[in-house]
Amino acid sequence: MPEPAVLAQARVNISDGQTVGVGMPISVTFSRPVPAAEREGVESWLRVQTSSGTRGAWSWVQDSSLLDGQRVDFRPSTTYWQSGTRVTLRVGSHGARHFTIGRSLLATVDARTHMMTVRTGGTTRRIPVTTGAPGTDTWNGTMVVMDKQPKVLMDSRTVGLGDAYHGYYYWAVHLTASGTYVHQNPRADTEAGHRNVTHGCVGLASNGTAQRFYDQAGVGDVVTVTGADKDTVAAGNGYGDWNLTWKQWLAHSEAGATTTA
């Protein structure tokens, strides 16, 4: 099968030499939609090799800001990557990316009890939080840290909430393309652990709690929200890939599962 021309301008979400958390899928996006008839060829030329022989598959994801056929992701069949795995992605004849799966950090936010449980390195820590208030609830489901910044300007007008807020928020860990973060929120100083008062983000207190989580969290780490009065986050809203079962994942794959020895 000839190499698809679309690979020449493919963009990969993971940098060469990067270390990412156990939840980070490989995500490849294209400058134009790939027609359905060409997708199996694209998958076959995107070659994944791992040090652990991970079984996984490519799947076409409807990205929240792209057209159908412009994004294809690879994830393991198990939840999640194995820590320490060395991964190589070859984008046809257009080079390779080498990266490593780092230590595991899994955070679970319970919107009903207003608590976040963080498990990493054999330790478990419980942190009081405040999540989305009724009407601006936090997404349910599993999200993956996309990036993080010590200070982010947040403007409610960009997410359809009028003039509800406009200002800088600190220690911001980014979870979805639609604007969900775990970040410092002054209201969490009194409401965390008691009530949900945010506009959809997960708020942490300003007594050092937010900065400690920020310092600990990294790109590719996993944050799962349960108990919120809202739908499950879509696969293409950031990296919501893990909200699909393996059967659902394979339903959008043309080449099917492969072992990446």
C-alpha positions as a Markdown table, in Angstrom:
| # | Residue | x | y | z |
|---|---|---|---|---|
| 1 | Met | 0.0 | 0.0 | 0.0 |
| 2 | Pro | 1.6 | 3.3 | -1.0 |
| 3 | Glu | 2.3 | 5.9 | 1.7 |
| 4 | Pro | -0.6 | 8.3 | 2.2 |
| 5 | Ala | 0.4 | 11.9 | 1.2 |
| 6 | Val | -1.5 | 13.3 | 4.2 |
| 7 | Leu | 1.3 | 11.9 | 6.5 |
| 8 | Ala | 3.7 | 14.6 | 5.2 |
| 9 | Gln | 2.0 | 17.3 | 7.3 |
| 10 | Ala | 0.8 | 15.2 | 10.2 |
| 11 | Arg | 1.1 | 16.7 | 13.7 |
| 12 | Val | 1.8 | 14.5 | 16.8 |
| 13 | Asn | 0.8 | 15.6 | 20.3 |
| 14 | Ile | 3.9 | 14.1 | 22.0 |
| 15 | Ser | 7.4 | 15.6 | 21.5 |
| 16 | Asp | 10.5 | 13.5 | 20.8 |
| 17 | Gly | 12.1 | 12.6 | 24.1 |
| 18 | Gln | 9.1 | 13.6 | 26.3 |
| 19 | Thr | 8.0 | 11.7 | 29.4 |
| 20 | Val | 4.2 | 11.6 | 29.8 |
| 21 | Gly | 1.7 | 10.1 | 32.2 |
| 22 | Val | 0.1 | 6.7 | 31.9 |
| 23 | Gly | -3.1 | 8.2 | 30.4 |
| 24 | Met | -1.7 | 10.0 | 27.4 |
| 25 | Pro | -2.9 | 8.6 | 24.0 |
| 26 | Ile | -0.8 | 9.2 | 20.9 |
| 27 | Ser | -2.9 | 11.7 | 18.9 |
| 28 | Val | -2.1 | 12.5 | 15.3 |
| 29 | Thr | -4.0 | 15.3 | 13.5 |
| 30 | Phe | -4.0 | 16.2 | 9.8 |
| 31 | Ser | -4.4 | 19.3 | 7.7 |
| 32 | Arg | -7.4 | 17.9 | 5.9 |
| 33 | Pro | -9.9 | 15.2 | 6.6 |
| 34 | Val | -8.8 | 11.7 | 5.7 |
| 35 | Pro | -11.6 | 10.0 | 3.6 |
| 36 | Ala | -12.9 | 6.8 | 5.0 |
| 37 | Ala | -11.5 | 4.7 | 2.2 |
| 38 | Glu | -7.9 | 5.9 | 3.0 |
| 39 | Arg | -8.0 | 5.5 | 6.8 |
| 40 | Glu | -6.8 | 1.9 | 7.0 |
| 41 | Gly | -3.8 | 2.9 | 4.9 |
| 42 | Val | -3.0 | 5.8 | 7.2 |
| 43 | Glu | -3.2 | 3.5 | 10.3 |
| 44 | Ser | -0.9 | 1.0 | 8.7 |
| 45 | Trp | 1.8 | 3.6 | 8.1 |
| 46 | Leu | 1.6 | 5.0 | 11.6 |
| 47 | Arg | 3.7 | 2.3 | 13.3 |
| 48 | Val | 3.9 | 2.0 | 17.1 |
| 49 | Gln | 6.6 | 0.0 | 18.8 |
| 50 | Thr | 6.9 | -0.4 | 22.6 |
| 51 | Ser | 9.3 | -2.0 | 25.0 |
| 52 | Ser | 6.5 | -3.8 | 26.8 |
| 53 | Gly | 4.7 | -5.3 | 23.8 |
| 54 | Thr | 1.6 | -3.3 | 24.5 |
| 55 | Arg | -1.5 | -4.3 | 22.6 |
| 56 | Gly | -3.4 | -1.4 | 21.3 |
| 57 | Ala | -5.2 | 0.2 | 18.3 |
| 58 | Trp | -5.7 | 3.4 | 16.4 |
| 59 | Ser | -9.2 | 4.9 | 16.4 |
| 60 | Trp | -10.6 | 7.9 | 14.6 |
| 61 | Val | -11.7 | 10.5 | 17.1 |
| 62 | Gln | -14.2 | 13.3 | 16.4 |
| 63 | Asp | -12.1 | 16.3 | 17.8 |
| 64 | Ser | -14.2 | 19.1 | 19.2 |
| 65 | Ser | -12.4 | 21.6 | 17.0 |
| 66 | Leu | -11.7 | 19.6 | 13.8 |
| 67 | Leu | -13.6 | 17.9 | 11.1 |
| 68 | Asp | -14.3 | 14.1 | 11.0 |
| 69 | Gly | -11.2 | 12.3 | 9.7 |
| 70 | Gln | -8.7 | 14.9 | 11.0 |
| 71 | Arg | -7.7 | 13.1 | 14.1 |
| 72 | Val | -6.6 | 9.5 | 14.9 |
| 73 | Asp | -5.5 | 8.3 | 18.4 |
| 74 | Phe | -3.7 | 5.3 | 19.6 |
| 75 | Arg | -4.3 | 3.8 | 23.1 |
| 76 | Pro | -3.6 | 0.5 | 24.8 |
| 77 | Ser | -6.4 | -2.1 | 25.2 |
| 78 | Thr | -5.8 | -2.0 | 29.0 |
| 79 | Thr | -6.2 | 0.9 | 31.4 |
| 80 | Tyr | -3.6 | 2.6 | 31.1 |
| 81 | Trp | -0.1 | 2.5 | 29.7 |
| 82 | Gln | 2.4 | 0.6 | 31.8 |
| 83 | Ser | 4.9 | 2.9 | 33.6 |
| 84 | Gly | 8.4 | 2.7 | 32.2 |
| 85 | Thr | 7.3 | 1.7 | 28.7 |
| 86 | Arg | 9.4 | 3.2 | 26.0 |
| 87 | Val | 7.4 | 4.0 | 22.9 |
| 88 | Thr | 8.4 | 4.8 | 19.3 |
| 89 | Leu | 6.0 | 6.2 | 16.7 |
| 90 | Arg | 7.0 | 6.2 | 13.1 |
| 91 | Val | 5.0 | 8.6 | 10.9 |
| 92 | Gly | 5.6 | 6.8 | 7.6 |
| 93 | Ser | 8.8 | 8.0 | 6.1 |
| 94 | His | 8.5 | 11.4 | 7.9 |
| 95 | Gly | 10.5 | 10.6 | 11.0 |
| 96 | Ala | 9.9 | 9.1 | 14.4 |
| 97 | Arg | 9.0 | 10.2 | 17.9 |
| 98 | His | 10.5 | 8.4 | 20.9 |
| 99 | Phe | 8.9 | 8.9 | 24.3 |
| 100 | Thr | 8.6 | 7.3 | 27.7 |
| 101 | Ile | 5.6 | 6.5 | 30.0 |
| 102 | Gly | 6.4 | 7.9 | 33.4 |
| 103 | Arg | 5.1 | 7.1 | 36.9 |
| 104 | Ser | 1.4 | 6.7 | 37.4 |
| 105 | Leu | -0.7 | 9.4 | 38.9 |
| 106 | Leu | -4.5 | 8.8 | 39.1 |
| 107 | Ala | -6.8 | 11.4 | 40.6 |
| 108 | Thr | -10.5 | 10.7 | 41.2 |
| 109 | Val | -12.8 | 13.6 | 42.0 |
| 110 | Asp | -16.1 | 12.7 | 43.7 |
| 111 | Ala | -18.5 | 15.7 | 43.1 |
| 112 | Arg | -20.9 | 14.4 | 45.7 |
| 113 | Thr | -18.4 | 14.2 | 48.6 |
| 114 | His | -16.4 | 17.2 | 47.4 |
| 115 | Met | -13.1 | 15.2 | 47.7 |
| 116 | Met | -10.3 | 14.3 | 45.3 |
| 117 | Thr | -8.3 | 11.2 | 45.9 |
| 118 | Val | -4.8 | 11.2 | 44.4 |
| 119 | Arg | -2.9 | 7.9 | 44.0 |
| 120 | Thr | 0.8 | 7.9 | 43.0 |
| 121 | Gly | 4.0 | 6.2 | 44.1 |
| 122 | Gly | 2.2 | 3.8 | 46.4 |
| 123 | Thr | 0.6 | 6.7 | 48.4 |
| 124 | Thr | -2.9 | 8.0 | 48.6 |
| 125 | Arg | -3.9 | 11.6 | 49.4 |
| 126 | Arg | -7.4 | 13.0 | 49.9 |
| 127 | Ile | -7.9 | 16.7 | 49.0 |
| 128 | Pro | -11.1 | 18.7 | 49.6 |
| 129 | Val | -12.4 | 20.3 | 46.4 |
| 130 | Thr | -15.3 | 22.2 | 45.1 |
| 131 | Thr | -16.7 | 21.3 | 41.6 |
| 132 | Gly | -19.4 | 22.8 | 39.3 |
| 133 | Ala | -22.4 | 24.3 | 40.9 |
| 134 | Pro | -25.9 | 23.2 | 39.7 |
| 135 | Gly | -26.3 | 24.4 | 36.2 |
| 136 | Thr | -22.6 | 24.7 | 35.5 |
| 137 | Asp | -21.6 | 21.1 | 36.6 |
| 138 | Thr | -18.3 | 19.6 | 35.9 |
| 139 | Trp | -18.0 | 16.9 | 33.2 |
| 140 | Asn | -18.2 | 13.3 | 34.4 |
| 141 | Gly | -15.7 | 10.8 | 33.1 |
| 142 | Thr | -12.0 | 10.3 | 32.6 |
| 143 | Met | -9.8 | 13.2 | 31.4 |
| 144 | Val | -6.1 | 13.5 | 30.8 |
| 145 | Val | -3.9 | 16.4 | 31.7 |
| 146 | Met | -3.3 | 18.3 | 28.4 |
| 147 | Asp | -0.9 | 20.9 | 29.8 |
| 148 | Lys | -0.5 | 23.2 | 32.8 |
| 149 | Gln | 0.4 | 26.8 | 33.5 |
| 150 | Pro | 1.0 | 28.7 | 36.7 |
| 151 | Lys | -1.4 | 31.5 | 35.6 |
| 152 | Val | -4.2 | 31.5 | 33.1 |
| 153 | Leu | -6.5 | 34.3 | 32.0 |
| 154 | Met | -10.1 | 32.8 | 32.1 |
| 155 | Asp | -12.9 | 34.7 | 30.4 |
| 156 | Ser | -16.5 | 33.3 | 30.9 |
| 157 | Arg | -17.5 | 34.9 | 27.5 |
| 158 | Thr | -15.4 | 32.3 | 25.7 |
| 159 | Val | -17.4 | 29.4 | 27.0 |
| 160 | Gly | -20.9 | 31.0 | 26.7 |
| 161 | Leu | -21.3 | 32.0 | 30.4 |
| 162 | Gly | -21.7 | 35.8 | 29.8 |
| 163 | Asp | -19.9 | 38.0 | 32.3 |
| 164 | Ala | -19.6 | 35.5 | 35.1 |
| 165 | Tyr | -15.9 | 35.8 | 35.5 |
| 166 | His | -12.8 | 37.4 | 33.9 |
| 167 | Gly | -9.4 | 37.2 | 35.5 |
| 168 | Tyr | -6.3 | 35.3 | 36.2 |
| 169 | Tyr | -6.5 | 31.9 | 38.0 |
| 170 | Tyr | -3.4 | 30.2 | 39.4 |
| 171 | Trp | -1.9 | 26.7 | 39.4 |
| 172 | Ala | -4.1 | 25.7 | 36.4 |
| 173 | Val | -4.0 | 22.0 | 35.3 |
| 174 | His | -5.8 | 21.8 | 31.9 |
| 175 | Leu | -8.2 | 18.9 | 31.4 |
| 176 | Thr | -10.5 | 19.6 | 28.4 |
| 177 | Ala | -10.6 | 21.6 | 25.2 |
| 178 | Ser | -13.9 | 23.1 | 26.4 |
| 179 | Gly | -12.1 | 24.8 | 29.3 |
| 180 | Thr | -12.1 | 22.4 | 32.3 |
| 181 | Tyr | -9.2 | 22.9 | 34.7 |
| 182 | Val | -8.1 | 21.9 | 38.2 |
| 183 | His | -7.0 | 25.2 | 39.6 |
| 184 | Gln | -6.7 | 27.5 | 42.6 |
| 185 | Asn | -10.0 | 29.1 | 43.5 |
| 186 | Pro | -10.4 | 31.6 | 46.4 |
| 187 | Arg | -13.9 | 30.3 | 47.0 |
| 188 | Ala | -12.4 | 26.9 | 47.7 |
| 189 | Asp | -10.9 | 28.3 | 50.9 |
| 190 | Thr | -14.3 | 28.0 | 52.5 |
| 191 | Glu | -16.3 | 25.8 | 50.2 |
| 192 | Ala | -13.9 | 22.9 | 49.4 |
| 193 | Gly | -15.1 | 19.7 | 51.0 |
| 194 | His | -18.6 | 21.2 | 51.6 |
| 195 | Arg | -20.3 | 22.7 | 48.5 |
| 196 | Asn | -20.0 | 22.8 | 44.7 |
| 197 | Val | -19.8 | 26.5 | 43.6 |
| 198 | Thr | -17.6 | 26.7 | 40.5 |
| 199 | His | -18.5 | 27.2 | 36.8 |
| 200 | Gly | -17.4 | 23.7 | 35.9 |
| 201 | Cys | -13.7 | 23.6 | 37.0 |
| 202 | Val | -12.4 | 21.7 | 40.0 |
| 203 | Gly | -11.4 | 24.3 | 42.6 |
| 204 | Leu | -8.6 | 23.9 | 45.2 |
| 205 | Ala | -7.8 | 26.1 | 48.2 |
| 206 | Ser | -5.2 | 28.8 | 48.1 |
| 207 | Asn | -3.4 | 27.6 | 51.3 |
| 208 | Gly | -0.8 | 25.7 | 49.2 |
| 209 | Thr | -3.2 | 22.9 | 48.2 |
| 210 | Ala | -3.5 | 24.0 | 44.6 |
| 211 | Gln | 0.2 | 24.6 | 44.1 |
| 212 | Arg | 1.0 | 21.2 | 45.6 |
| 213 | Phe | -1.3 | 19.4 | 43.2 |
| 214 | Tyr | 0.1 | 21.5 | 40.3 |
| 215 | Asp | 3.6 | 20.6 | 41.2 |
| 216 | Gln | 2.7 | 16.9 | 41.4 |
| 217 | Ala | 0.6 | 16.7 | 38.2 |
| 218 | Gly | 2.1 | 16.3 | 34.8 |
| 219 | Val | 1.0 | 16.0 | 31.1 |
| 220 | Gly | -0.7 | 12.6 | 30.6 |
| 221 | Asp | -1.8 | 12.2 | 34.2 |
| 222 | Val | -5.4 | 11.0 | 34.7 |
| 223 | Val | -8.3 | 12.8 | 36.4 |
| 224 | Thr | -11.6 | 11.1 | 36.7 |
| 225 | Val | -14.8 | 12.8 | 37.9 |
| 226 | Thr | -17.7 | 10.9 | 39.3 |
| 227 | Gly | -21.0 | 11.9 | 40.8 |
| 228 | Ala | -21.5 | 15.2 | 38.8 |
| 229 | Asp | -24.9 | 16.0 | 37.3 |
| 230 | Lys | -23.6 | 16.1 | 33.7 |
| 231 | Asp | -22.8 | 13.9 | 30.8 |
| 232 | Thr | -19.5 | 12.0 | 30.3 |
| 233 | Val | -16.9 | 14.1 | 28.6 |
| 234 | Ala | -16.6 | 13.2 | 24.8 |
| 235 | Ala | -13.5 | 11.4 | 23.5 |
| 236 | Gly | -12.6 | 14.4 | 21.4 |
| 237 | Asn | -12.9 | 17.1 | 24.1 |
| 238 | Gly | -9.3 | 17.0 | 25.0 |
| 239 | Tyr | -8.2 | 13.4 | 25.6 |
| 240 | Gly | -11.4 | 11.7 | 26.7 |
| 241 | Asp | -10.4 | 8.5 | 24.9 |
| 242 | Trp | -10.7 | 6.3 | 28.0 |
| 243 | Asn | -14.4 | 6.9 | 28.3 |
| 244 | Leu | -14.9 | 4.5 | 25.4 |
| 245 | Thr | -14.9 | 0.8 | 26.1 |
| 246 | Trp | -12.3 | -1.3 | 24.1 |
| 247 | Lys | -15.2 | -2.6 | 21.9 |
| 248 | Gln | -16.3 | 1.0 | 21.2 |
| 249 | Trp | -12.7 | 2.1 | 20.5 |
| 250 | Leu | -12.2 | -0.7 | 17.9 |
| 251 | Ala | -15.5 | 0.3 | 16.2 |
| 252 | His | -13.8 | 3.4 | 14.9 |
| 253 | Ser | -10.6 | 1.6 | 13.9 |
| 254 | Glu | -10.0 | 0.4 | 10.4 |
| 255 | Ala | -6.9 | -1.8 | 11.0 |
| 256 | Gly | -8.0 | -3.2 | 14.3 |
| 257 | Ala | -5.9 | -4.2 | 17.3 |
| 258 | Thr | -2.1 | -4.8 | 17.1 |
| 259 | Thr | 0.7 | -5.9 | 19.4 |
| 260 | Thr | 3.5 | -3.4 | 19.4 |
| 261 | Ala | 6.5 | -5.5 | 20.1 |
